[in-house]
Structure formats: structure tokens, C-alpha cells
Amino acid sequence: MIFLGLAVVAVALGVGVGVVFNNTGTGQLILFDHAVPGITAQWHVFLAGAVVSMIFMAGMIVTVVGAGRAVRVRRELRELRDTHEESLTTLEMEKRNLQRELARVRGQQPTPPAARPASGSAVSTSPFFDS
């Protein structure tokens, strides 16, 4: 593919050089009803057209690259959003399972009334800390 692209570029350059060297007659470039100064030969007109086409192609390349980047960023954001939502769902399910497990453990081992801390105390009543 690269070889084909280079071949096309070489042929285009050859045609351009042929046009420039074989058109030695006088010429004039009119732009919006005004003659463009400094353009007095046909090859000047050709080169002006080549410059305009290069500027056009550069603009198209910038547009395509920008659109591709925007699509890629949108896709990445959508994937990140889906991953975040999936992780939140997983964490919520894990929290519910842990709450059920805690309720089951508390239901099997009731704490004696004397061992319960006073309300507002910072002491934990988790059975995991009892030895």
C-alpha cells in the first residue's frame, strides 16, 4: 500500500513538472474580478492551483483527523461510563451480601445485655473482634 502511494505521488510530481516546463506562454489569473499580481505565465497559474489544492487537502486531513479523534474520545468515554456503572453495581451487590451476612451472624450470636456498650459509645459490637 505504501509503494502504491509513493508511485502515485511520483507520477503526480512528474505530471506537475511537465506542465510547468511545457507551458511557457503568458497567462493571467483572475480572482473575484481582479487580476492577481505576480502571475504572468501559465505555469504560475498552475502552481497557484497546486498551492490551493494542497491547502484544501491539508484542511481535509485536519478535519478527518479531528473527527476520528472525536469519535475515539466519545467511544472511550462511553466505555469508561459503562465500566464505572458496572463497578458500582458490583459494589452495591457486594454491600447487600455483606449486610445479609452481618445480619445472619448477628442473628446467630446474640450479645448478652451486660456486654452491650452504652449508646453513643465508640466501641464496636462486631462479632469479628470477639475472641
SEZATI-63295 format. One record per residue: residue in one letter; x, y, z of N, C-alpha, C in turn. Coordinates in steps of 0.2 Angstrom, whole numbers, plus 5000, padded with zeros to 4 digits. Each point is the difference from the previous one (the first is absolute). Layout:
% residues N
AXYZXYZXYZ;...
% end
This chain:
% residues 131
M500449945000499650065000500450065000;I500650005004500450065000500450014993;F500249944997500350014993499550034995;L499449985001499550024995499950085001;G500050025006499950075002500650044997;L500649975001500650044998500050004992;A499849954997499950004993499650054997;V499450015003499550054998500350075001;V500450015006500350065001500550024995;A500449954998500550014995499750024993;V499549964998499750024994499750075000;A499750025006499750075000500550055000;L500649995003500550045000500350014993;G500149944996500250014993499550034996;V499449995001499550044996500050085001;G500150015006500050075003500750044997;V500549965000500650034997500050014993;G499749954996499950014993499550054998;V499550025004499550054999500450075001;V500450005005500450075001500550014995;F500449954998500550024995499750004993;N499449974998499850014993499550064999;N499850035005499550064999500450065002;T500350034995500450065001499750064997;G499449994997499650064998499850055005;T499750064998499850045005499349985003;G499850025006499449985003499850055005;Q499450005002499850055005499549965005;L500050015006499549975005499650065002;I499349994999499550045003499649975006;L500050045005499749985006499550055002;F499449995001499550055002500050064995;D500049994994500150064995500650045001;H500549985003500650045000500649954998;A500550034996500649964998500449995006;V500349945001500449995006500750024997;P500450055004500650024998500649955001;G500550004996500549955000499949944996;I499449994998499949944996500050024992;T500549994997500050024993500149944995;A500149945002500149944996499549955001;Q500049954996499549955001500249955005;W500749995001500249965006499950035006;H499950075001499950035006499349995002;V499549994995499349995001500049925003;F500449964996500049935003500249995007;L500650045001500249995007499550035005;A499750064998499550025005499449955001;G499849974995499549945001500349955004;A500649984999500349955005500050025007;V500250065001500050035007499350005003;V499650024996499350005003499749935001;S500249954996499849935001500449975006;M500650025001500349975006499750035007;I499850065000499750035005499349975002;F499749984994499349975001500149935003;M500549964998500249945002500250005008;A500450055001500250015007499450015005;G499550044997499450015004499649945001;M500049964995499649945000500349955005;I500749995000500349965004499950025007;V500050065002499950035007499349985002;T499550014995499349985002499949935001;V500349964996499949925001500449985006;V500650035002500349985006499650025006;G499750065000499650035005499449965001;A499749984995499449965001500149935002;G500649974998500249935003500150015007;R500450055002500150015007499450015004;A499550044998499450015003499649935001;V500049964995499749945001500349955005;R500750004999500449965005499950025007;V500050075002499950025006499349995003;R499550004995499349995002499949925002;R500349964996500049935001500449985007;E500550035001500449995007499650025006;L499650064999499650035005499449955002;R499749974994499549965001500249935004;E500649984998500349945003500150015007;L500350065002500250015007499350015004;R499550034997499450015003499749935002;D500049954995499749945001500449965005;T500750015000500449965005499850035007;H500050065000499850045007499349975002;E499550004996499449985002500049925002;E500449964996500049935002500449995007;S500550045001500350005007499650025005;L499650054999499550025005499549955002;T499749974995499649945001500349955003;T500649984999500349945003500150025008;L500250065001500150035007499450005004;E499450024997499450005003499849925002;M500149964995499849935001500449975006;E500750025000500449975005499850035007;K499850075000499850035006499449965003;R499549994996499449965002500249935003;N500449974996500249935003500450005006;L500450055001500350015007499550025005;Q499550044999499550025004499649945003;R499849964995499749945001500449955005;E500649994998500549965004500050035007;L500150065001500050045006499449985004;A499450014997499449995003499949935002;R500349954996499949935002500549985006;V500650035000500549995005499750035007;R499750064999499750035006499449965003;G499749974995499449965002500249945004;Q500549974998500249945003500450015007;Q500350055001500450025006499750065003;P499549995004499850065004500450025005;T500250075001500450025005499750015007;P500349985005499650005007499950085002;P499550015003499850075002500650045004;A500449965004500550045004500650014995;A500149974995500650014995499850064995;R499450025000499850054995500350075002;P500350044996500350075002499450045000;A500150065004499550055001499950034993;S499450034999499950044994500450064999;G500350014994500450054999500849985001;S500149945002500749985001500349984994;A500750014999500349984994500249935000;V499849965005500349935000499649964995;S500349964996499749964995499749945003;T499449984997499749945002500049944995;S500550004996500149954995500249945003;P499749944997500249945003500749984998;F500350034995500749994997500550025005;F499950045005500550035004499949965007;D499549965001500049965006500449944999;S500449985006500549955000499749945004;
% end
